[in-house]
Amino acid sequence: MNIIANAIDVFDEMSEGRSMAQMKQNPDKIILKTDLDDATQMVTISIQDNGCGMSEEVKNRIFNHLFTTKAVGKGTGLGLSIARQIVEEKHGGKLSCDSQLGKGTEFVIEIPIGI
């Protein structure tokens, strides 16, 4: 939920100053995909958006405890840190991120089944 909430927050920020015509021409999208790989016994969940993306500097820090790019009072910097902790420590999985400035961001959650 933290990952989806962050995408929505980015869209809110991006919509400031955009006309309705601009928003209709390039609508905000969040695409969720799931896959079960029988061979590896892994469930993969992909959460992809067409937002503004992140710089390498930001991308390298997003899972750090208390790191946030949000304005004071709007974010705690706990969401992605907790998400990674849940996926990796509690479920033995992996949480990764791929992002390109101007093109969007994709988070991939991989969780083994049967643990």
N, CA, C and O of each residue as an XYZ file, in Angstrom:
460
protein
N       0.822     -1.199      0.000
C       0.000      0.000      0.000
C       0.866      1.262      0.000
O       0.510      2.265     -0.617
N       2.004      1.202      0.697
C       2.880      2.372      0.735
C       3.387      2.738     -0.655
O       3.507      3.918     -0.985
N       3.681      1.740     -1.460
C       4.194      1.988     -2.809
C       3.119      2.657     -3.663
O       3.400      3.622     -4.375
N       1.904      2.154     -3.596
C       0.798      2.742     -4.368
C       0.487      4.148     -3.859
O       0.254      5.054     -4.660
N       0.482      4.340     -2.552
C       0.223      5.668     -1.981
C       1.275      6.672     -2.447
O       0.952      7.825     -2.731
N       2.538      6.236     -2.527
C       3.594      7.137     -3.000
C       3.368      7.536     -4.460
O       3.578      8.692     -4.827
N       2.943      6.585     -5.289
C       2.660      6.902     -6.695
C       1.528      7.925     -6.790
O       1.601      8.861     -7.586
N       0.502      7.751     -5.996
C      -0.624      8.698     -6.001
C      -0.144     10.079     -5.567
O      -0.539     11.084     -6.158
N       0.707     10.141     -4.538
C       1.244     11.436     -4.081
C       2.038     12.126     -5.181
O       1.947     13.343     -5.345
N       2.815     11.355     -5.933
C       3.592     11.930     -7.044
C       2.642     12.503     -8.095
O       2.869     13.595     -8.617
N       1.586     11.767     -8.401
C       0.619     12.250     -9.385
C      -0.049     13.539     -8.913
O      -0.288     14.442     -9.713
N      -0.349     13.628     -7.627
C      -0.936     14.857     -7.082
C       0.007     16.040     -7.293
O      -0.418     17.123     -7.697
N       1.292     15.817     -7.016
C       2.289     16.877     -7.203
C       2.434     17.245     -8.679
O       2.539     18.422     -9.024
N       2.439     16.226     -9.549
C       2.611     16.471    -10.985
C       1.422     17.211    -11.593
O       1.584     17.944    -12.569
N       0.237     17.030    -11.030
C      -0.954     17.634    -11.624
C      -1.040     19.131    -11.366
O      -1.789     19.836    -12.042
N      -0.288     19.615    -10.404
C      -0.280     21.056    -10.135
C       0.270     21.792    -11.353
O       1.371     21.504    -11.820
N      -0.495     22.729    -11.852
C      -0.064     23.515    -12.998
C      -0.380     22.889    -14.344
O      -0.131     23.510    -15.377
N      -0.925     21.669    -14.365
C      -1.299     21.037    -15.626
C      -2.760     21.316    -15.917
O      -3.601     21.302    -15.017
N      -3.049     21.566    -17.169
C      -4.437     21.783    -17.575
C      -5.148     20.447    -17.691
O      -4.510     19.396    -17.745
N      -6.476     20.493    -17.729
C      -7.262     19.274    -17.893
C      -6.927     18.612    -19.228
O      -6.871     17.385    -19.315
N      -6.706     19.415    -20.265
C      -6.353     18.869    -21.581
C      -5.024     18.112    -21.509
O      -4.886     17.041    -22.101
N      -4.048     18.666    -20.785
C      -2.757     17.996    -20.639
C      -2.907     16.680    -19.872
O      -2.273     15.679    -20.208
N      -3.747     16.694    -18.847
C      -3.956     15.476    -18.059
C      -4.690     14.410    -18.870
O      -4.413     13.220    -18.724
N      -5.622     14.829    -19.722
C      -6.332     13.866    -20.570
C      -5.414     13.299    -21.648
O      -5.519     12.129    -22.014
N      -4.513     14.141    -22.151
C      -3.590     13.710    -23.199
C      -2.583     12.687    -22.669
O      -2.214     11.753    -23.380
N      -2.145     12.861    -21.437
C      -1.181     11.942    -20.826
C      -1.674     11.579    -19.420
O      -1.155     12.095    -18.430
N      -2.675     10.694    -19.331
C      -3.252     10.373    -18.026
C      -2.281      9.619    -17.117
O      -1.428      8.858    -17.574
N      -2.441      9.856    -15.825
C      -1.647      9.138    -14.829
C      -2.070      7.675    -14.818
O      -3.257      7.358    -14.906
N      -1.082      6.788    -14.708
C      -1.377      5.351    -14.707
C      -0.555      4.635    -13.644
O       0.631      4.907    -13.458
N      -1.204      3.728    -12.964
C      -0.533      2.778    -12.088
C      -0.935      1.400    -12.595
O      -2.119      1.068    -12.644
N       0.051      0.610    -12.967
C      -0.209     -0.715    -13.531
C       0.301     -1.765    -12.550
O       1.475     -1.774    -12.180
N      -0.605     -2.649    -12.139
C      -0.254     -3.751    -11.241
C      -0.246     -5.045    -12.037
O      -1.183     -5.335    -12.780
N       0.807     -5.812    -11.878
C       0.901     -7.114    -12.546
C       1.336     -8.148    -11.512
O       2.135     -7.863    -10.621
N       0.799     -9.339    -11.651
C       1.232    -10.435    -10.795
C       1.605    -11.620    -11.667
O       1.077    -11.802    -12.764
N       2.529    -12.420    -11.152
C       2.961    -13.598    -11.891
C       3.371    -14.673    -10.888
O       3.968    -14.379     -9.853
N       3.048    -15.896    -11.206
C       3.475    -17.037    -10.406
C       4.378    -17.886    -11.283
O       3.965    -18.381    -12.331
N       5.615    -18.046    -10.840
C       6.579    -18.867    -11.568
C       6.657    -20.222    -10.879
O       7.252    -20.350     -9.809
N       6.055    -21.227    -11.493
C       6.039    -22.566    -10.910
C       7.444    -23.139    -10.755
O       7.723    -23.856     -9.794
N       8.318    -22.824    -11.690
C       9.675    -23.384    -11.660
C      10.465    -22.889    -10.447
O      11.153    -23.670     -9.789
N      10.363    -21.581    -10.153
C      11.117    -21.017     -9.031
C      10.294    -20.916     -7.754
O      10.813    -20.591     -6.686
N       8.985    -21.205     -7.884
C       8.075    -21.099     -6.744
C       8.092    -19.683     -6.155
O       8.139    -19.496     -4.939
N       8.054    -18.683     -7.066
C       8.059    -17.278     -6.658
C       6.825    -16.571     -7.199
O       6.396    -16.808     -8.328
N       6.271    -15.709     -6.380
C       5.218    -14.796     -6.803
C       5.881    -13.447     -7.034
O       6.631    -12.960     -6.188
N       5.601    -12.856     -8.172
C       6.145    -11.535     -8.488
C       4.994    -10.553     -8.641
O       4.024    -10.812     -9.353
N       5.122     -9.419     -7.955
C       4.136     -8.347     -8.042
C       4.874     -7.118     -8.544
O       5.855     -6.679     -7.943
N       4.397     -6.571     -9.645
C       4.995     -5.369    -10.232
C       4.018     -4.212    -10.067
O       2.832     -4.333    -10.374
N       4.540     -3.081     -9.576
C       3.756     -1.856     -9.431
C       4.487     -0.784    -10.224
O       5.561     -0.327     -9.834
N       3.890     -0.390    -11.339
C       4.564      0.520    -12.274
C       3.710      1.764    -12.477
O       2.486      1.686    -12.578
N       4.379      2.916    -12.536
C       3.657      4.153    -12.830
C       4.336      4.896    -13.973
O       5.472      4.602    -14.343
N       3.623      5.849    -14.514
C       4.180      6.691    -15.572
C       4.432      8.103    -15.046
O       4.236      9.090    -15.755
N       4.865      8.176    -13.798
C       5.144      9.460    -13.166
C       6.447     10.072    -13.650
O       6.933      9.766    -14.739
N       6.997     10.940    -12.822
C       8.183     11.702    -13.211
C       9.490     10.943    -13.015
O      10.537     11.397    -13.477
N       9.451      9.796    -12.340
C      10.667      9.029    -12.109
C      11.535      9.646    -11.022
O      11.188     10.672    -10.437
N      12.665      9.004    -10.763
C      13.575      9.461     -9.710
C      14.992      9.577    -10.237
O      15.396      8.854    -11.148
N      15.733     10.491     -9.653
C      17.158     10.589     -9.961
C      17.869      9.393     -9.330
O      17.318      8.741     -8.443
N      19.069      9.108     -9.774
C      19.863      8.022     -9.197
C      20.117      8.276     -7.714
O      20.076      7.352     -6.902
N      20.379      9.530     -7.369
C      20.645      9.880     -5.968
C      19.458      9.524     -5.086
O      19.629      8.919     -4.028
N      18.264      9.893     -5.512
C      17.057      9.588     -4.741
C      16.822      8.085     -4.727
O      16.541      7.509     -3.676
N      16.934      7.447     -5.888
C      16.696      6.010     -5.989
C      17.606      5.221     -5.043
O      17.189      4.207     -4.484
N      18.835      5.679     -4.866
C      19.780      4.988     -3.992
C      19.459      5.151     -2.510
O      20.034      4.460     -1.669
N      18.532      6.072     -2.183
C      18.231      6.347     -0.770
C      16.800      5.996     -0.370
O      16.467      6.068      0.813
N      15.951      5.622     -1.315
C      14.522      5.494     -1.015
C      14.181      4.463      0.057
O      13.155      4.600      0.723
N      14.998      3.449      0.241
C      14.699      2.438      1.256
C      15.341      2.758      2.602
O      15.183      2.005      3.563
N      16.068      3.879      2.673
C      16.705      4.279      3.931
C      15.649      4.748      4.925
O      14.719      5.472      4.569
N      15.806      4.326      6.171
C      14.921      4.720      7.262
C      14.907      6.248      7.398
O      15.965      6.869      7.494
N      13.747      6.836      7.406
C      13.487      8.274      7.575
C      13.827      9.129      6.361
O      13.778     10.355      6.458
N      14.168      8.533      5.225
C      14.404      9.327      4.019
C      13.079      9.594      3.318
O      12.290      8.679      3.084
N      12.847     10.857      2.986
C      11.647     11.226      2.244
C      11.951     12.388      1.308
O      12.832     13.205      1.576
N      11.220     12.449      0.221
C      11.317     13.587     -0.695
C      10.105     14.488     -0.535
O       9.995     15.511     -1.210
N       9.199     14.113      0.353
C       7.972     14.873      0.545
C       8.222     16.088      1.422
O       9.187     16.138      2.185
N       7.333     17.064      1.299
C       7.433     18.282      2.100
C       7.259     17.961      3.583
O       6.676     16.937      3.941
N       7.763     18.834      4.428
C       7.641     18.666      5.875
C       6.167     18.494      6.240
O       5.309     19.266      5.813
N       5.900     17.474      7.031
C       4.535     17.204      7.460
C       3.743     16.309      6.525
O       2.619     15.922      6.846
N       4.317     15.969      5.362
C       3.590     15.132      4.396
C       4.117     13.709      4.324
O       3.430     12.827      3.810
N       5.299     13.472      4.817
C       5.866     12.131      4.755
C       6.813     11.898      5.913
O       7.441     12.831      6.414
N       6.912     10.643      6.337
C       7.769     10.311      7.482
C       9.066      9.628      7.078
O      10.012      9.576      7.864
N       9.117      9.104      5.858
C      10.293      8.365      5.442
C      10.306      6.953      5.992
O      11.360      6.322      6.064
N       9.151      6.456      6.378
C       9.065      5.108      6.927
C       8.463      4.100      5.954
O       8.754      2.909      6.056
N       7.632      4.545      5.015
C       6.860      3.651      4.162
C       7.667      2.632      3.400
O       7.404      1.435      3.516
N       8.643      3.066      2.622
C       9.421      2.120      1.815
C      10.395      1.313      2.658
O      10.696      0.165      2.333
N      10.884      1.902      3.727
C      11.757      1.169      4.642
C      10.987      0.014      5.273
O      11.499     -1.103      5.353
N       9.776      0.271      5.716
C       8.937     -0.765      6.314
C       8.526     -1.785      5.254
O       8.517     -2.987      5.522
N       8.185     -1.316      4.054
C       7.795     -2.238      2.981
C       8.926     -3.223      2.694
O       8.688     -4.425      2.577
N      10.135     -2.726      2.584
C      11.277     -3.612      2.324
C      11.483     -4.590      3.477
O      11.759     -5.770      3.256
N      11.349     -4.102      4.692
C      11.507     -4.959      5.857
C      10.479     -6.092      5.852
O      10.823     -7.240      6.132
N       9.241     -5.780      5.539
C       8.186     -6.795      5.500
C       8.468     -7.819      4.409
O       8.411     -9.024      4.651
N       8.772     -7.333      3.203
C       8.996     -8.242      2.071
C      10.223     -9.117      2.301
O      10.164    -10.330      2.097
N      11.329     -8.516      2.721
C      12.590     -9.254      2.795
C      12.773    -10.027      4.092
O      13.187    -11.186      4.068
N      12.467     -9.396      5.227
C      12.717    -10.065      6.504
C      11.582    -10.992      6.915
O      11.833    -12.087      7.420
N      10.361    -10.581      6.712
C       9.219    -11.388      7.149
C       8.859    -12.485      6.152
O       8.400    -13.559      6.541
N       9.070    -12.208      4.855
C       8.635    -13.155      3.831
C       9.780    -13.779      3.035
O       9.529    -14.602      2.154
N      11.026    -13.409      3.322
C      12.166    -13.987      2.619
C      12.214    -13.631      1.147
O      12.760    -14.378      0.335
N      11.638    -12.476      0.804
C      11.567    -12.059     -0.590
C      12.545    -10.957     -0.929
O      13.566    -10.769     -0.268
N      12.205    -10.242     -1.972
C      13.062     -9.155     -2.454
C      12.175     -8.022     -2.946
O      11.171     -8.262     -3.617
N      12.541     -6.792     -2.617
C      11.860     -5.589     -3.104
C      12.885     -4.750     -3.846
O      13.897     -4.344     -3.275
N      12.621     -4.493     -5.115
C      13.559     -3.712     -5.916
C      12.830     -2.588     -6.637
O      11.601     -2.567     -6.717
N      13.608     -1.666     -7.152
C      13.050     -0.498     -7.817
C      13.866     -0.162     -9.052
O      15.097     -0.187     -9.035
N      13.152      0.152    -10.124
C      13.776      0.661    -11.338
C      13.050      1.954    -11.677
O      11.820      1.978    -11.723
N      13.787      3.016    -11.911
C      13.163      4.307    -12.185
C      14.028      5.107    -13.147
O      15.257      5.083    -13.080
N      13.357      5.810    -14.037
C      14.047      6.691    -14.975
C      13.349      8.043    -14.962
O      12.125      8.128    -15.068
N      14.139      9.089    -14.832
C      13.570     10.440    -14.834
C      12.744     10.662    -16.091
O      13.186     10.360    -17.199
N      11.557     11.185    -15.911
C      10.681     11.496    -17.029
C       9.927     10.307    -17.601
O       9.101     10.476    -18.499
N      10.195      9.110    -17.098
C       9.558      7.921    -17.669
C       8.761      7.108    -16.660
O       7.906      6.315    -17.055
N       9.015      7.281    -15.389
C       8.258      6.548    -14.391
C       9.100      5.619    -13.556
O      10.326      5.579    -13.657
N       8.391      4.866    -12.717
C       9.034      4.011    -11.728
C       8.328      2.663    -11.674
O       7.112      2.575    -11.849
N       9.107      1.620    -11.429
C       8.540      0.299    -11.225
C       9.159     -0.327     -9.981
O      10.381     -0.399     -9.846
N       8.299     -0.774     -9.079
C       8.724     -1.551     -7.929
C       8.352     -2.996     -8.204
O       7.268     -3.280     -8.713
N       9.256     -3.910     -7.864
C       9.002     -5.331     -8.065
C       9.174     -6.033     -6.720
O      10.211     -5.928     -6.065
N       8.126     -6.748     -6.335
C       8.132     -7.535     -5.118
C       8.187     -8.996     -5.530
O       7.348     -9.465     -6.298
N       9.182     -9.715     -5.015
C       9.302    -11.145     -5.287
C       9.231    -11.877     -3.961
O      10.016    -11.615     -3.050
N       8.277    -12.804     -3.860
C       8.069    -13.546     -2.624
C       8.013    -15.028     -2.916
O       7.258    -15.467     -3.784
N       8.815    -15.808     -2.191
C       8.739    -17.262     -2.381
C       7.441    -17.798     -1.787
O       6.991    -17.329     -0.741
N       6.846    -18.776     -2.451
C       5.651    -19.390     -1.899
C       6.054    -20.615     -1.086
O       7.066    -21.260     -1.360
N       5.262    -20.910     -0.110
C       5.529    -22.097      0.687
C       6.501    -21.892      1.828
O       6.959    -22.869      2.419
N       6.831    -20.650      2.158
C       7.720    -20.417      3.315
C       6.877    -20.149      4.525
O       7.410    -19.925      5.612
